[in-house]
Each structure stands twice: as C-alpha cells, then as structure tokens.
Amino acid sequence: MTGLNKWLRSIVLFLVCFTIAAYGWFILGGAKKEYIVTPKNSEYKIIDDSAQNGATTATLDIRKHGALLECNIINKAKWPFCEIAISLTDSIEEGIDLSSYHSVGIDIDYTSPIEGERVRIYLRNFDPNYANIDDPVSLKFNAIEYSPGVDVGLQIFPLRTFQVLSWWIAENNISVDKSSRQFDNISIIEIATGSYVKESYYAIRLNRLVFYGDWISESTLVKSLLLLWVVTAVILIIIERFILYKKMKNTEERSQRLRDANRLLYNKSLKFEHLACTDPLTRIRNRHTIDEWLEEITIQTRLNNLPFSMIFIDIDHFKTVNDTYGHSFGDEVLIKFAATVETLIRRSDVFARWGGEEFVIFCPETNMSAAVEIAESIQASIANKAWNFDREFNLTCSFGIAELVDETSEDLIRRADLALLKAKKMGRNRIEITWEHQQLK
C-alpha cells in the first residue's frame, strides 16, 4: 500500500501542476488565435452596379495590408453602389471555416458626402443546401452596417451581431433551419457603400481586417479539467479497489492456485515432451528434436575429421496439391511419403520433418557421393512407386545436398537449402549439390 499511496500522491501532484499550467496558459492568451485577411492570402477586386446597367466608375489600389477603393457613384442603376470583394479562396464552394472565431476587427476610413454614413459588411457563406456556384447571389449574406468614420481605428464586432438579410431569405426561399447566420464556409467578404448613396465621390480605405477566436473557450477548458479530475479519481478508486480485491483473493486462493499450477505444469511437460520428439502428422522426428543433436554431432564430426552430409527434400508442387485436392489429401500424401522414405534410409541416418512439405536426412559418416546415391535411390523410388491414392497424382520431389566442411551446422543447413532452391528453379524432380562454401544462384 505504501507504493500505491506514493503513486497516488504523484498523480495528484501532476494534476495540480497541469491544471495550474493549463489555466495560466489560457489567462495569458495562449488559447487566442487570429485570422488576418491581407492581399497576400486573399484576392481583392471591385464590384459595382455595372451589372445592373449602372454608370458608376471605380478604381482599386491594393496596399500592403489592405486596399483603397475610390468610386464615382452615378445614379443610373436602381441601386447604385461600389464595393471591395475579397475572395478568401480560389474556389467559391471551398471557403474558410470561421465558426470557431467570435469577433471580427475592422479598420476602415470611409469618405462620403454624408457625415456618419454607414458601410455594409457581408460575410458570404457557401452551403450546397442553398448555394449555387454559378449564382454568386445565392451565397448567404451575413451582414452588419456601421459608420466607420475616418481615423477611428480598429473597431471590433462580435460575429453574433451579424444578421442574415431578410430579402435574401425571401428571394431564395430559405427554410427556417437554414436562415440563421452561418460562418462555417466563408469564401467572400464584401465591404460596400451604404444602402442609400447619392451621386458623388466615395472612398473606402480598408486598413485592417482580422478575425479573433480561441482554440478553446474558458468554459470548455474548465469543464475539461474538471472532467480530467473526475475521470482520474474514478480510475484511481477502481484501481485501488481492484488491488485490494486481488490481494484478498490471492490470499484465499494461493494454495489452490499452487496445486493447479503444479498440475498444469506437469501436464504441459508431458505434452511438450511428446511434441518435442515427434511430428504429430507423420510420426517421424521433428526439427525440435534435431537442434541439440545436430550441434553435438557437428562438433564431434569435425573433431574426428569424419564426413557428414545432409539431404534436403521438398515435395514438388505440394501447394497445388493442397489447393486442388484439399488439405486432408495433402496430409495423406505427407504421411505416405514419410513412411516410404523411412524405409529407404539406413539405420544410422536421421530422418525428420523440417516443416510443411520439407524433410531432411542427416547422414553421419557419409560423404557427398554416398549422400547423392541415397538421394538418387529415394528419387527413383518416389517417382516410380504405385501410391494408390484415391486421386490421380504424380508424386516427385527435389533434393539439395551439402557435405559438412569447416563450418557450423547453421551454415551446412543454409547451403543445403540453397541447393534445394536451385533444384526447384531448375525444373524440380532433380538433385542439386553444393561444394564447401559455394554460393548457389
């Protein structure tokens, strides 16, 4: 319990430090974010009443951080106007998500013949539920109007003060659920002259346009920290109860568990002893039996300067047999093959299943030529034997032979395996050998 209490104190200390750091980060402004609109990340252009057969003329001077729009309003169109249209993206249907921002800061100097005249600010949102890329007017008008004056500086407006224009809702037959302000896909920002202009000179100087938001709100941060404390407390209580329960259960059941463990270990030892010696399918040795024996006989063979060879055998096209006739038939082939080979080898030879359709024969006190004779005898017997399978199938096999030189058993096996690979590459049903450290390709 002492270790657990120390662990609990460390977790509580970490939570305290993390909470102070997280809230301090928020208080110091770490959560604040800005999106500044400039000519570098947006495209500025003029829109006026020429599309309505108006006569208004306008020029746009792009500045480092903003733009100056100068226009001469001519009362020819029904609704004369001019505006700066700012495209935030290259595609009208793929705008900027401003829904996580809470305010917009606007610094505009507005020159007009009427003192205190208002400008219109539109945040145009694209939503495929109501907007059409071929109809710019179909983008939602999130709008405010205000009097910017001259040299007033940056004025900040909460985005909740923007309203969707009623004429746009009526003209586009917008449903109630889509008629509220929306900022999740703003692609165009428009800064236009007032609703009721007269024939005169107007100028809109946009000095700064910036959106303010928070990566996470204060309430969300507090709720998240509180949730972290609660979840941690619950987890710690569960862990503590679980540890106590386990200790009690361990004390009560220790004797029984020891008896069960001993019985299980005994049964497993019997099972592993059997599995370690015999391949369960073919009833010949498996490779687990060979490893220790092979290492010992390799050492003795080299010390006494005796020949020692090994023969790798692979049943040809055995995968096709399994795929064509099924694994049950494949198992029958393996069983009969192993039984046949076992009758063809000498008593001193060690025959084992290496894995899958691969078998190996280790031939103590046997040089390469004698090993080749053994392989040839097996090859002929296998190819000519009447197997009496219930399916028509020609059984052949390939051989790779290597004789031990000044090397380890692993090197011997590797060379024999390379010889077997060459036999399969050369057409199968053949014998290939490798001399000393020869590299087969």
C-alpha positions in Angstrom: 0.0 0.0 0.0 2.9 2.3 0.6 3.9 2.1 -3.1 0.3 2.8 -4.1 0.0 5.8 -1.9 3.2 7.3 -3.3 1.9 6.7 -6.8 -1.4 8.4 -5.9 0.4 11.4 -4.5 2.5 11.7 -7.7 -0.7 11.6 -9.8 -2.4 14.3 -7.7 0.7 16.5 -7.8 0.8 16.1 -11.6 -2.9 17.0 -11.9 -2.4 20.1 -9.8 0.6 21.3 -11.8 -1.2 20.5 -15.1 -4.4 22.4 -14.1 -2.4 25.5 -13.0 -0.3 25.4 -16.2 -3.4 24.9 -18.5 -5.4 27.7 -16.9 -2.4 30.0 -16.7 -1.8 29.4 -20.4 -5.4 30.4 -21.1 -5.2 33.5 -18.9 -2.0 34.6 -20.6 -3.6 34.4 -24.0 -2.2 31.0 -25.2 -5.6 29.9 -26.5 -6.2 33.0 -28.6 -6.0 32.8 -32.4 -6.3 35.3 -35.2 -7.0 35.1 -38.9 -5.8 38.3 -40.6 -7.1 39.0 -44.1 -4.5 40.6 -46.4 -3.8 40.8 -50.1 -1.2 38.1 -49.6 -3.7 35.4 -48.6 -6.8 36.8 -50.5 -7.8 38.3 -53.8 -9.2 41.8 -53.9 -11.4 43.1 -56.7 -14.1 45.7 -57.5 -17.8 45.0 -57.8 -20.2 47.9 -58.8 -23.6 48.5 -60.4 -22.3 47.9 -63.9 -24.0 44.5 -63.9 -27.3 46.5 -63.5 -26.5 48.8 -66.4 -25.2 51.4 -63.9 -22.7 54.1 -64.7 -20.6 54.0 -61.5 -16.9 54.0 -62.1 -14.3 52.7 -59.6 -10.6 52.1 -59.1 -8.9 49.8 -56.6 -5.4 50.4 -55.2 -4.1 47.3 -53.4 -1.9 48.2 -50.4 0.4 46.1 -48.2 -2.2 45.3 -45.6 -5.4 46.4 -47.3 -6.8 48.4 -50.2 -8.3 51.8 -51.3 -11.5 51.8 -53.3 -12.4 55.1 -55.0 -15.6 55.3 -56.9 -17.9 58.0 -58.5 -21.4 57.0 -57.9 -23.8 57.8 -60.9 -27.5 57.5 -60.2 -28.3 55.4 -63.2 -28.9 52.0 -61.8 -31.8 51.3 -59.5 -29.4 50.6 -56.6 -26.1 52.3 -57.4 -23.1 51.1 -55.3 -19.5 50.0 -55.3 -17.7 47.6 -53.1 -14.4 45.7 -52.3 -15.0 42.0 -52.8 -12.4 39.8 -51.1 -12.1 36.2 -52.2 -10.6 34.1 -49.4 -10.0 31.0 -51.5 -9.6 30.1 -55.1 -12.9 28.1 -55.1 -16.2 29.7 -54.2 -17.5 26.4 -52.7 -14.4 25.8 -50.6 -14.1 28.7 -48.2 -12.7 29.3 -44.7 -14.3 27.9 -41.6 -14.7 30.9 -39.3 -17.2 29.3 -37.0 -14.6 29.0 -34.2 -14.0 32.8 -34.2 -16.1 35.0 -32.0 -15.3 38.5 -33.3 -14.1 40.5 -36.3 -11.9 43.6 -36.1 -12.4 46.2 -38.9 -10.4 49.3 -39.5 -12.0 51.4 -42.4 -11.7 55.0 -43.3 -14.9 55.9 -45.2 -15.2 59.1 -47.3 -18.7 60.0 -48.3 -20.8 63.2 -48.9 -22.9 62.4 -45.8 -21.4 62.6 -42.4 -21.8 59.4 -40.4 -22.9 57.4 -43.4 -22.7 53.6 -43.0 -20.9 50.9 -44.9 -22.2 47.4 -45.3 -20.0 44.3 -44.4 -21.1 41.0 -45.8 -19.6 37.6 -44.8 -20.7 35.4 -47.7 -21.2 31.7 -46.7 -21.4 28.8 -49.2 -23.6 25.9 -48.3 -24.7 23.4 -51.1 -28.1 23.2 -49.4 -28.9 26.6 -50.7 -26.0 28.0 -52.7 -25.1 27.6 -56.4 -21.5 28.2 -57.6 -22.9 29.8 -60.8 -25.0 32.3 -58.9 -22.9 34.5 -56.5 -26.1 36.0 -55.0 -27.1 32.5 -53.7 -24.3 32.7 -51.1 -25.7 33.6 -47.7 -25.4 37.3 -46.7 -24.2 37.5 -43.0 -24.4 41.3 -42.7 -23.8 44.3 -40.5 -23.9 48.0 -41.2 -22.0 50.6 -39.2 -20.4 54.0 -39.6 -16.7 53.7 -39.7 -15.8 57.4 -40.0 -12.2 58.5 -40.7 -9.2 57.7 -38.5 -11.3 55.9 -35.9 -9.1 52.9 -35.9 -9.9 49.3 -35.4 -13.5 48.5 -34.3 -14.4 45.0 -33.1 -17.8 43.4 -33.7 -19.0 40.1 -32.2 -19.9 37.7 -35.0 -23.2 37.1 -33.2 -24.2 40.7 -34.2 -24.3 39.8 -37.9 -27.7 39.1 -39.3 -28.9 37.3 -42.4 -30.6 39.7 -44.8 -34.3 39.2 -45.0 -34.6 39.9 -48.7 -32.0 37.1 -49.4 -34.0 34.7 -47.3 -37.2 35.5 -49.1 -35.7 35.6 -52.6 -34.1 32.2 -52.2 -37.0 30.6 -50.3 -34.7 29.6 -47.4 -36.1 27.3 -44.8 -36.2 28.3 -41.1 -33.4 25.9 -40.1 -31.1 27.5 -42.7 -32.0 31.1 -42.2 -29.7 31.9 -39.2 -26.2 33.3 -39.5 -23.6 30.8 -40.7 -19.8 31.1 -40.8 -18.5 27.6 -41.5 -17.6 28.1 -45.1 -17.0 31.8 -45.8 -15.5 32.3 -49.2 -16.1 36.0 -49.9 -16.1 39.1 -47.8 -17.7 42.3 -49.2 -17.3 45.8 -48.0 -19.8 48.0 -49.8 -21.1 51.6 -49.8 -24.2 52.4 -47.8 -27.7 51.4 -48.7 -28.8 54.8 -49.8 -26.0 56.6 -51.7 -26.2 59.7 -53.8 -24.3 60.8 -56.9 -20.9 61.8 -55.6 -17.3 60.6 -54.8 -16.9 57.8 -52.3 -13.7 56.2 -50.9 -13.3 53.1 -48.8 -9.9 52.6 -47.3 -9.5 49.1 -45.8 -6.6 49.3 -43.3 -7.1 46.1 -41.4 -9.5 43.1 -41.3 -8.9 40.4 -38.6 -10.9 37.7 -37.0 -10.4 36.8 -33.4 -11.1 33.4 -31.7 -10.0 30.9 -29.1 -8.6 27.5 -29.7 -10.7 26.5 -26.7 -13.2 28.5 -24.7 -12.7 29.2 -21.0 -15.8 27.2 -20.1 -14.7 24.3 -22.2 -11.3 24.3 -20.6 -12.7 24.4 -17.1 -15.1 21.6 -17.9 -12.3 19.5 -19.5 -10.0 20.0 -16.5 -12.9 19.1 -14.1 -13.7 16.0 -16.2 -10.0 15.0 -16.1 -10.0 15.2 -12.3 -13.2 13.2 -12.0 -12.1 10.5 -14.5 -8.7 10.2 -12.8 -10.4 9.9 -9.4 -12.8 7.2 -10.6 -9.9 5.3 -12.3 -7.8 5.5 -9.1 -10.7 4.3 -6.9 -11.3 1.4 -9.3 -7.6 0.5 -9.4 -7.4 0.7 -5.6 -10.4 -1.5 -5.1 -9.2 -3.9 -7.7 -5.8 -4.2 -6.0 -7.4 -4.8 -2.6 -9.7 -7.4 -4.1 -6.8 -9.1 -5.8 -4.8 -9.3 -2.7 -7.7 -10.8 -0.7 -8.4 -13.3 -3.5 -4.7 -14.2 -3.8 -4.5 -14.8 -0.1 -7.6 -17.0 -0.1 -6.8 -19.0 -3.2 -3.0 -19.2 -3.0 -2.9 -22.9 -2.0 -5.4 -23.9 -4.7 -3.6 -21.9 -7.4 -0.3 -23.6 -6.5 -1.8 -27.0 -6.8 -3.4 -26.1 -10.1 -0.2 -24.6 -11.4 1.8 -27.7 -10.5 -0.8 -30.0 -12.1 -0.8 -27.8 -15.2 2.9 -27.6 -15.5 3.1 -31.4 -15.2 0.6 -32.0 -17.9 2.3 -29.4 -20.1 5.7 -31.0 -19.6 4.3 -34.4 -20.7 2.7 -32.7 -23.8 5.8 -30.7 -24.7 8.0 -33.8 -24.3 5.8 -35.7 -26.8 5.6 -32.7 -29.2 9.3 -32.1 -28.9 10.2 -35.6 -30.2 7.5 -36.4 -32.8 5.8 -34.7 -35.7 2.1 -35.3 -34.9 1.2 -35.9 -38.5 3.9 -38.1 -40.0 5.1 -39.7 -36.7 8.7 -39.1 -37.5 11.1 -36.8 -35.7 10.5 -33.0 -35.9 13.1 -30.3 -36.1 12.9 -29.6 -32.4 14.5 -33.0 -31.7 17.3 -32.3 -34.1 18.7 -29.0 -33.0 20.7 -30.2 -29.9 21.7 -33.5 -31.5 22.9 -31.7 -34.7 25.1 -29.3 -32.8 26.7 -32.0 -30.9 27.3 -34.3 -33.9 28.7 -31.5 -35.9 31.3 -30.8 -33.3 32.2 -34.4 -32.9 32.4 -34.9 -36.7 34.8 -32.0 -37.1 36.9 -33.1 -34.2 37.3 -36.6 -35.5 37.6 -35.5 -39.1 34.7 -37.6 -40.3 32.4 -37.0 -43.3 28.9 -35.8 -42.6 26.2 -34.9 -45.1 22.6 -33.8 -45.2 19.9 -34.1 -47.7 17.1 -31.5 -48.0 13.9 -32.9 -49.6 10.9 -30.9 -50.9 7.7 -32.5 -52.3 7.2 -30.9 -55.7 4.1 -28.7 -56.3 2.7 -29.6 -52.9 0.9 -26.3 -52.6 -1.0 -27.1 -55.8 -2.0 -30.5 -54.3 -3.5 -28.7 -51.2 -5.2 -26.1 -53.4 -6.6 -28.7 -55.8 -7.5 -31.6 -53.6 -7.7 -30.1 -50.1 -5.5 -30.3 -47.0 -6.9 -33.8 -46.0 -5.5 -35.3 -49.2 -2.3 -33.3 -48.7 -1.9 -34.8 -45.2 -2.3 -38.3 -46.6 0.5 -37.6 -49.1 2.8 -36.4 -46.4 2.1 -39.4 -44.2 2.7 -42.0 -47.0 5.7 -40.0 -48.3 7.4 -40.0 -44.9 6.6 -43.7 -44.3 8.2 -44.6 -47.7 11.3 -42.5 -47.2 11.8 -44.0 -43.8 12.1 -47.5 -45.3 14.7 -46.3 -47.8 17.3 -44.8 -45.5 19.9 -46.5 -43.3 19.6 -47.1 -39.6 22.3 -44.6 -38.9 20.6 -41.8 -40.9 18.3 -39.3 -39.0 15.1 -38.5 -40.9 12.9 -35.6 -39.7 10.1 -33.3 -41.0 11.6 -29.9 -41.3 8.3 -28.0 -41.9 5.4 -28.1 -44.3 6.4 -30.3 -47.2 10.1 -30.1 -46.4 12.0 -33.1 -44.9 15.7 -33.6 -44.1 18.0 -36.6 -43.8 21.2 -36.3 -41.8 23.8 -38.8 -42.8 26.6 -39.3 -40.3 30.0 -40.7 -41.6 28.7 -40.2 -45.1 30.5 -38.2 -47.9 28.9 -36.3 -50.7 28.9 -39.1 -53.2 27.3 -41.6 -50.8 24.6 -39.0 -50.0 23.9 -38.5 -53.7 23.4 -42.2 -54.1 20.9 -42.2 -51.2 19.1 -39.3 -52.8 19.0 -40.9 -56.2 17.6 -44.1 -54.6 14.9 -42.1 -52.9 14.1 -40.1 -56.0 13.7 -43.1 -58.2 11.5 -44.9 -55.6 9.2 -42.0 -55.1 8.8 -41.3 -58.8 8.2 -45.0 -59.7 6.1 -46.1 -56.7 2.4 -47.0 -57.2 0.9 -44.9 -54.4 -2.7 -46.0 -54.8 -4.0 -42.6 -53.9 -7.7 -42.1 -54.5 -6.9 -39.2 -56.8 -4.6 -39.3 -59.8 -1.4 -37.6 -58.8 2.3 -37.9 -59.8 4.4 -37.6 -56.7 8.0 -36.3 -57.2 10.5 -34.5 -55.0 13.5 -32.2 -55.3 16.8 -32.6 -53.4 19.5 -30.3 -52.1 22.7 -32.0 -50.7 25.6 -30.5 -48.8 28.6 -32.0 -47.0 30.0 -30.5 -43.8 33.2 -28.7 -44.1 34.8 -26.2 -41.6 31.5 -24.5 -40.7 28.7 -24.5 -38.3 25.5 -26.6 -38.6 23.6 -23.4 -39.5 25.9 -22.9 -42.5 25.5 -26.5 -43.5 21.7 -26.2 -43.4 21.9 -22.9 -45.3 24.0 -24.4 -48.1 21.7 -27.5 -48.4 18.7 -25.2 -48.6 20.3 -23.1 -51.3 21.0 -26.3 -53.3 17.3 -27.3 -52.9 16.2 -23.9 -54.1 18.4 -24.4 -57.2 16.8 -27.8 -57.8 13.4 -26.3 -57.7 14.4 -23.4 -60.0 16.0 -25.9 -62.5 12.7 -27.7 -63.0 12.1 -29.9 -59.9 12.3 -33.7 -59.6 16.1 -33.3 -59.6 19.1 -33.4 -57.3 21.5 -30.4 -56.8 24.6 -30.3 -54.6 26.8 -27.6 -53.2 30.5 -27.9 -52.5 32.1 -26.3 -49.5 31.2 -22.6 -49.3 29.9 -22.3 -52.8 27.3 -19.6 -53.3 24.4 -21.0 -55.4 22.4 -18.7 -57.6 
